[in-house]
């Protein structure tokens, strides 16, 4: 039988344990992925037990409490704390989500927190998103229209409604990093987040470059690596449907 093992230095080890100093009934344990590229050590899972009444109800509240009161070296991204910026995307309890929108009470048992999967890790819970944003830039995410109007370009209510479910994307890449096709073909497949944004501009009545946008996606990998398994839609913390947007692009490809 063939046996597959992770490289020695990639195996996640048991880390430090920080116990609570009280016996409050609202204690919760957080198991958090830690890795520092500068110390040459294997990644580890540290455990922190804290009183949620002191930290706040959301996973991000707990992370901030741990960083401010227990271990200041804990590294993660965060900004708006309102589910608008997408900065605090991570895997919580096995699901990609935004830490600021994930309620601790929605999780039973220890709360396991790791970085977004299948992305290179810069440190602790911080993934390297440079490649993902480069792919996003490749679809030219702005309205392309050679006209030079003297006033704003107006839309009908019907045309504006076509953008609902698209413009709300905050580019957290929770959907992209939940997609197996992106795991294996991330160098060529654009992934759900970027393709949803591509459709957002294809569907925009003010944009006049639909043909060029579709032409840029007409290859075996950029679009067609999507196999509609719906991981992207199931994990989106904003409740959007990237799979539907990708399906709409495929339909336009066939119809044109």
N, C-alpha and C positions, 0 to 999 in steps of 0.2 A: 504494500500500500504506500502511495506517495504521501509524504507529510510536508505541509507547508508551514513555515514559521516566519514570524516577523524578524527583521534584522535586530540584532542584539540591542542596539541603542535606540530602537523605536518602541520597545516593549514598555508599556505603562506600568509603573510600580506603585506600591502603596506609599503614600506620602505622610505628611505631618498631621497630627490630630490635635485640634484645639477644642477642649471641652468647655461646657458652660460653667459658670461660677454660681449658678442658682438652680433651683429645681422647679422653675416656673412651668405651669401647664401648657404654655405656648412656645416651648422650645422646639426648634426645627434644626435638622442636620443638613448641611450642604456639602456635597462631594464635588470638588472643583478641580478641573484639569489645570495643571501647572507645568510650564516648560520655559526655560530660560536658555536661549541660544548661546549665551556667553559663558555658562558654567560647565558645559560639556557633559552634563548629566542626562539620564533618561527622563522622559516626562513622568509625572506622578499625579496621583489624585489626593489632594489635601482635604481633610474633613473639618468643618467648622460647625459647631453647635451654638446657636444664638437664640435669643428671645425675640420672636417676630414683633411683639408689642413695642419693643425698643427700636426696631429697624424700620418697620413699615410693611405693608401687605404684599408688595410686588417683588419679584425676583431681583429686579434692579435695586430696589431699596435694600435688600439683604446684601447684595454685592457691595454697595456703597458703605453699608455699616461695617462689613468685614474689612474693607480697605481702610476705612477711617479709624477703626477701633482695635483691630486685631493684627492685620498684616498689610502694611502700606505698600508692599511690593506687588500685590495682586493687580494684574493689568487687564483692562477691558476698555472697549469704546462705549461712550454714552454722550448724549447731548440734551435733546429736547425733553425726554422723559414723558412724552405724550404720544408716541407712536407715529410721529411725523417725519423724523429725520432718518430712521432706519439704522442708526449707528450701533445699537446694542443687540444686533442679531446674533444669536448663538443657539446651540442645541440644548434644550432644557427638557429633561425627562424623556429623551429620545425623539423629540420633535423640534425642528427648526422654528424659531419664533423670535419675537422681540421681548427682551427681558423686562422692559418697562410696561408691557401689556399682559405679562404672564403673572397671574395671581398665585401666590404660594399655596393657598388653600385648595387650589385646583389639582394639587399634586399630593398623592399619598406616599408616606414613607420618606426616606432621604431624597433630597433634591439633587439629581446628578446634572452637572453643567459642564459642557465641553464646547470647543469652538465649532463653527460651521464645518460640516464634514467635507472631506476630500478637497480641502484647500490647504495650501502651505500655511503653517502657523508662524507668525512673527514673534509672538510671546504670549503665553497663557491663553487667554480667550480672544486674542486678536488675530484674525486671518489676513492673509495678504490678498487684497482685492484689486491689485493693479491690473491684472490680466482681465478680470471681469469688467472693470471700467473702461479698459481699452476696447473691449468688444462692444460695450455700450456706445462709445464714441464712434465706432465704425458705422453705425446705422444712421448717423447724422441726426441726432435727436433735437431737431428744431424745425419749425415750419419753413419749407423751401417754396418760395414763390417769387419769380422775377419781377412781378408787378411792383410799382412804386406808388401805393395809394396815398392820397393826401390825408386820409383819416384811417381809423382802425378797420380791419377786415371784419365785416359782420357775418354772423352765422344765424341761420334759422334755429328755432328751438329744437326742431327735429334733428338737424345736423349736430347741434351741440350735445344732444342726448346720446348720440353714437359714441361719444368719448367717455361716458360714464362706465366705471369699471376698468378704465385704462389709466386715466390721468392720476388716480389715487395711489399708484405704485410709488413706494418710497425708496426703491433700489436697495433693499436690505439684503437681497440675494438669498433669502431663505428658500425660495422656490428653486432657484438654479442649483443650489448645493444639495437639494433633495432629489435631484434627477439623475438616475443611473446613466442615461445617455451622456450627460455632461461629465459624469465621473470618468467615463472611458474615452470621450471624444472632446474634452473641454478645450483642446487647442484649436478645433475647427467648428464644432457646434456652438452656436451663439448662446443657447440656454434660454429657459423660460422668461426670465426677467427682461433680457435684451429684446427678445422677440415680441413680448407684450408691448414694450415701448415702440418697437418698429411698427406694430399694427396701430398703435395710438396715433402715429403721424400718417400712416396710410389711410386711416379712417377719417382724418381731419379734412373737412371740406375746403379749408383755406390753403392746403398744400397741393401743389400742382405737379409733384414729382413721383406720382404713384408708379408709373412704368419703371422709372429708374430705381426706385426702392425695391420693387419686385425683382427686377433684373439682378440686383446685388445679392439677393437671397437664392437665386436659381443655381444651386450647385448641390452635390450629394450630401453635404454636411451642414451648412449654415442653418438650414431649416428642417430638412427631412430626417435628421437623426431623432426627432421627436416621435415616440411611439404611443403617445396618449395614454400613459399608465396613470396619470392624474396625481402623482406625488406632489407636483407643483401647486395644484389647486388645493389639495388637502392641507398643505402646510402654510399657505399664505396667511400671515397674521393680520392682513387687512381685508381678508375675505374676498379677494379677487380671483379671477379664473384665467390664468395664463394659458391653460390648455385650450380653452375656447378661442382665445385670440390667435393662437398658433393654427388652430383648425380653420379659422377665417382666412388667414393668409394662404393656406394650402388651397382652399376653395377658390380664392381669387386667382391663384396660379393656374388652376385647371380651366377657369372660365375665360381667362383673357385670350 
